[in-house]
Amino acid sequence: MTSRREFARLLAGAPFALEALGARPARAQAASAPARRGALHIGARSKLVMIGDSITDAGRARTGADAGGGPLGRGYVAMVDTLLAAVYPEQPIWIVNAGISGNTVRDLKARWTADVLEAKPDWLSVMIGTNDVWRQFDSPRRPELAVPIDEYEQTLGELLARTRPALKGLVLLTPFYLEPNRQEPMRAQMDRYGAVVRRLAATHDALFVDTQAAFDDVLAAAYTANFSRDRVHPSDAGAMVLARAFVNAIGFSWTR
């Protein structure tokens, strides 16, 4: 008869014996199984409002707009929604596209109460600044259309200060210009406005998305026209560059 001590010794050696025979003990299987990826920073059933200009708007269907892109449009907002729905089905997020083509930060200020405060989002995403800069270059005879950098920083900062206490989270995206030459005047100016966004993100405890850096990465390997015909409005590939940068910032896992 096997003694209690001998039986305990056999049990202790059982996993090694099984492994020698080609079987894997449960403990080893559990240890080698892929670890479950962490949840997104944005909680399940959160409401995420994404506000901005035409890059955010992307032809979304809305009253008074000649567009047929559905409520989320055809750009990066819709792609973010698709990625989250497909990869994180257990963590549904309600996304609202509040982009309007042609907007500057002044326009955001005029509609902030209706489109942000009254919408009562849990999370807010803001990408604005392209038109604030662009009007400095494409409308030189109408300088009143452009938004100087000091006004841009003050206005955006005030809007964020009003809103941040009521939010669970905030995402700030830089404006961008698809021009690899950083000394080109509009690109250099866009980078200055992007630096403002970086500072505001730090001030208001926001997740920061450097969209210009995301485009710089792909422009190192491919021609600008692959991502935008006018260096501002993204193609499908350009919109995916933005969507990828956004979901990376909120904790998305590509190997989930």
Stockholm file with secondary structure:
# STOCKHOLM 1.0

chainA/1-256         MTSRREFARLLAGAPFALEALGARPARAQAASAPARRGALHIGARSKLVMIGDSITDAGRARTGADAGGGPLGRGYVAMVDTLLAAVYPEQPIWIVNAGISGNTVRDLKARWTADVLEAKPDWLSVMIGTNDVWRQFDSPRRPELAVPIDEYEQTLGELLARTRPALKGLVLLTPFYLEPNRQEPMRAQMDRYGAVVRRLAATHDALFVDTQAAFDDVLAAAYTANFSRDRVHPSDAGAMVLARAFVNAIGFSWTR
#=GR chainA/1-256 SS CCCHHHHHHHHHHHHHHHHHTTCCCHHHHHHHSCCCCCCCSSCTTEEEEEEESHHHHTTCCCTTCCCCSCTTCSSHHHHHHHHHHHHCTTSCEEEEEEECTTCCHHHHHHHHIIIIITTCCSEEEEECCHHHHHHHHHCTTCGGGSCCHHHHHHHHHHHHHHHGGGCSEEEEECCCCCCSCTTSHHHHHHHHHHHHHHHHHHHTTCEEECHHHHHHHHHTTSCGGGTBSSSSSBCHHHHHHHHHHHHHHTTCCTTC
#=GC SS_cons         CCCHHHHHHHHHHHHHHHHHTTCCCHHHHHHHSCCCCCCCSSCTTEEEEEEESHHHHTTCCCTTCCCCSCTTCSSHHHHHHHHHHHHCTTSCEEEEEEECTTCCHHHHHHHHIIIIITTCCSEEEEECCHHHHHHHHHCTTCGGGSCCHHHHHHHHHHHHHHHGGGCSEEEEECCCCCCSCTTSHHHHHHHHHHHHHHHHHHHTTCEEECHHHHHHHHHTTSCGGGTBSSSSSBCHHHHHHHHHHHHHHTTCCTTC
//
